Amino acid sequence: MRASSKTLPWILLLCAAAGLAGCATVQLAASASPHPDRQAVWCVLTPVNNTSTPYAGGRVQQQLAALLGVHGLTHVLLAPSPGDSGPLPVGEGGKDQREQLAWAHRHGARYALLGSVDEWHYKIGLDGQPAVGVTLRLMDLRTGTTLWNGVAAASGSSREGLAVLSARTLAGLLKRLLP
């Protein structure tokens, strides 16, 4: 049985719609780049983990440090990660980041990159799509002022890994910080 010329466009439209249903969604927003000194010492703090996924903050910290290197930064420090003190270390993020900021200052960092992980999981359902949500902030440790803010949220396709989605999402934010 051959498809008639009237049904062929509908079949193509349905195939295209089915293909688009599995596409990724990305939302990025960031302030203008302050054009920070790439030769200065940068410190990446462990983002506050606001998810139910243990060590999500540490994973994002490692990816950020590697991506800063991709952007040509050679003096990148990793503040010691406080780890997850329990199944859901809720409410400890501010204290941990204050301790990490003090560590960064003691080790001569000019800038601190900090933030939060607000979503880090695979969506439940047949597709099992990865989803990430992060905020980032660049702080000048000499003045204590925030120089830059960024936020991103993304969901990927069911054939994509969470690490791939997060690396692509973080790279998109850093491209706005370090154009």
Backbone torsions as a table, in degrees:
resi	resn	phi	psi	omega
1	MET	NA	125.1	179.6
2	ARG	-96.0	145.7	175.8
3	ALA	-74.5	136.2	179.0
4	SER	-75.9	165.7	-179.2
5	SER	-64.6	-20.0	178.6
6	LYS	-81.2	-31.5	-176.6
7	THR	-89.1	-22.4	-178.2
8	LEU	-58.9	-45.0	178.0
9	PRO	-61.1	-35.7	179.6
10	TRP	-68.9	-38.4	178.0
11	ILE	-64.4	-44.0	178.3
12	LEU	-63.8	-39.3	178.6
13	LEU	-64.2	-43.1	178.5
14	LEU	-64.9	-39.8	177.5
15	CYS	-63.7	-41.9	178.9
16	ALA	-65.3	-40.7	178.6
17	ALA	-64.9	-40.2	178.2
18	ALA	-65.1	-37.9	178.1
19	GLY	-67.2	-38.8	179.8
20	LEU	-71.0	-24.8	-178.6
21	ALA	-62.6	-26.8	-179.4
22	GLY	-96.4	8.4	-177.4
23	CYS	-76.0	155.2	179.7
24	ALA	-78.0	153.5	175.0
25	THR	-122.0	130.5	-179.9
26	VAL	-132.3	134.0	175.1
27	GLN	-127.6	117.4	179.0
28	LEU	-121.5	140.3	172.9
29	ALA	-145.3	136.8	-179.0
30	ALA	-154.4	152.4	173.9
31	SER	-75.1	170.9	-180.0
32	ALA	-64.7	146.2	-179.9
33	SER	-66.6	133.6	175.8
34	PRO	-83.8	1.6	-177.2
35	HIS	53.6	62.5	-177.5
36	PRO	-67.8	159.9	180.0
37	ASP	-70.5	114.2	-178.6
38	ARG	-74.8	-15.1	179.6
39	GLN	-89.3	-10.2	-179.4
40	ALA	-72.6	168.3	175.4
41	VAL	-83.8	125.8	177.7
42	TRP	-109.3	147.1	174.8
43	CYS	-126.8	128.2	177.3
44	VAL	-98.6	115.9	176.7
45	LEU	-84.2	160.2	175.4
46	THR	-74.9	119.1	177.8
47	PRO	-59.9	145.2	176.8
48	VAL	-61.9	129.9	-178.8
49	ASN	-91.7	100.6	177.9
50	ASN	-97.2	23.5	-178.8
51	THR	-113.1	175.0	175.0
52	SER	-93.1	6.5	-179.8
53	THR	-94.6	115.0	179.4
54	PRO	-59.5	142.4	174.2
55	TYR	66.0	15.4	177.3
56	ALA	-60.9	-39.4	178.7
57	GLY	-62.1	-42.1	178.2
58	GLY	-65.2	-36.2	177.9
59	ARG	-65.4	-43.8	179.2
60	VAL	-66.2	-39.3	177.8
61	GLN	-57.7	-45.7	179.9
62	GLN	-64.4	-42.6	179.3
63	GLN	-65.1	-41.4	179.6
64	LEU	-61.9	-44.1	180.0
65	ALA	-61.1	-43.7	179.2
66	ALA	-65.0	-41.3	-179.5
67	LEU	-68.6	-32.6	174.8
68	LEU	-63.4	-38.1	175.3
69	GLY	-62.7	-38.2	176.8
70	VAL	-60.8	-33.0	179.0
71	HIS	-83.0	8.1	174.4
72	GLY	93.0	3.5	178.1
73	LEU	-78.1	130.2	-176.4
74	THR	-111.2	-11.7	-179.3
75	HIS	-114.4	75.5	-177.4
76	VAL	-116.6	122.2	176.7
77	LEU	-103.4	149.5	172.4
78	LEU	-109.2	117.8	175.7
79	ALA	-64.8	140.8	179.1
80	PRO	-56.1	128.5	-178.6
81	SER	-74.1	133.7	178.0
82	PRO	-71.7	-12.6	-176.7
83	GLY	73.2	176.2	175.7
84	ASP	-97.7	119.8	-174.8
85	SER	-80.8	1.4	179.8
86	GLY	-177.0	-173.7	-179.7
87	PRO	-60.4	-39.3	177.4
88	LEU	-137.2	92.6	-176.9
89	PRO	-77.0	62.0	-176.1
90	VAL	-73.4	136.3	173.9
91	GLY	88.0	-3.4	-178.3
92	GLU	-95.3	-8.8	-172.4
93	GLY	-59.5	-44.8	-178.8
94	GLY	-62.8	-43.9	179.1
95	LYS	-64.3	-45.1	179.5
96	ASP	-61.2	-43.0	-178.5
97	GLN	-69.4	-33.8	175.5
98	ARG	-62.7	-41.3	178.0
99	GLU	-65.9	-39.8	179.2
100	GLN	-69.5	-36.8	176.4
101	LEU	-63.0	-41.0	177.7
102	ALA	-63.5	-40.7	178.3
103	TRP	-62.1	-45.1	-179.3
104	ALA	-61.9	-42.2	179.6
105	HIS	-63.5	-44.1	178.7
106	ARG	-61.8	-29.8	-177.0
107	HIS	-95.3	14.1	171.2
108	GLY	79.0	19.7	179.7
109	ALA	-73.0	141.5	174.9
110	ARG	-87.8	-39.9	-177.4
111	TYR	-121.9	149.0	172.2
112	ALA	-124.4	132.0	175.4
113	LEU	-105.8	116.5	-176.9
114	LEU	-137.3	173.2	-179.9
115	GLY	166.3	-147.4	-178.2
116	SER	-147.5	156.3	171.0
117	VAL	-110.7	115.7	-174.6
118	ASP	-105.7	-15.1	176.2
119	GLU	-151.6	134.1	-178.6
120	TRP	-163.1	88.5	-177.4
121	HIS	-169.7	176.7	169.7
122	TYR	-101.9	131.0	177.9
123	LYS	-64.9	143.7	-179.8
124	ILE	-80.6	138.7	179.4
125	GLY	144.0	-173.3	-177.7
126	LEU	-64.4	-36.6	-176.2
127	ASP	-80.8	-34.7	-178.6
128	GLY	60.0	46.7	-176.4
129	GLN	-71.6	138.8	174.9
130	PRO	-72.7	150.1	178.7
131	ALA	-143.1	134.6	177.2
132	VAL	-133.8	151.1	174.1
133	GLY	-147.7	127.0	-177.6
134	VAL	-140.0	154.4	167.4
135	THR	-122.4	146.5	176.8
136	LEU	-133.6	150.6	178.4
137	ARG	-144.8	132.5	175.0
138	LEU	-102.0	123.6	-178.8
139	MET	-114.7	136.5	172.6
140	ASP	-85.6	114.3	-175.3
141	LEU	-74.0	-17.1	176.7
142	ARG	-71.0	-38.7	-175.5
143	THR	-108.1	-17.9	-176.9
144	GLY	78.2	10.9	-178.3
145	THR	-94.6	151.4	174.4
146	THR	-85.2	123.8	-178.6
147	LEU	-94.2	-26.5	-172.1
148	TRP	-156.0	145.0	175.2
149	ASN	-131.3	143.5	175.1
150	GLY	-147.2	150.6	177.3
151	VAL	-141.1	142.3	179.4
152	ALA	-146.3	145.2	173.0
153	ALA	-140.8	140.3	-178.1
154	ALA	-151.3	148.8	169.2
155	SER	-128.5	142.6	-176.2
156	GLY	-109.3	-173.0	178.4
157	SER	-85.6	165.2	-177.5
158	SER	-68.6	-13.2	179.5
159	ARG	-98.0	9.7	-175.2
160	GLU	-112.1	142.3	178.3
161	GLY	-84.0	156.1	179.5
162	LEU	-62.8	-39.8	179.2
163	ALA	-64.9	-37.4	178.2
164	VAL	-65.1	-46.6	-179.5
165	LEU	-63.5	-44.2	-178.2
166	SER	-67.7	-40.4	178.9
167	ALA	-62.5	-42.0	179.3
168	ARG	-66.4	-39.7	-179.2
169	THR	-68.2	-45.7	178.4
170	LEU	-64.8	-38.9	177.9
171	ALA	-61.3	-38.3	177.8
172	GLY	-63.6	-39.9	176.7
173	LEU	-67.1	-45.0	-178.3
174	LEU	-65.9	-29.0	176.9
175	LYS	-64.5	-28.6	177.1
176	ARG	-79.9	-30.3	176.7
177	LEU	-76.0	-40.9	-175.9
178	LEU	-121.7	70.7	-175.8
179	PRO	-67.7	NA	NA
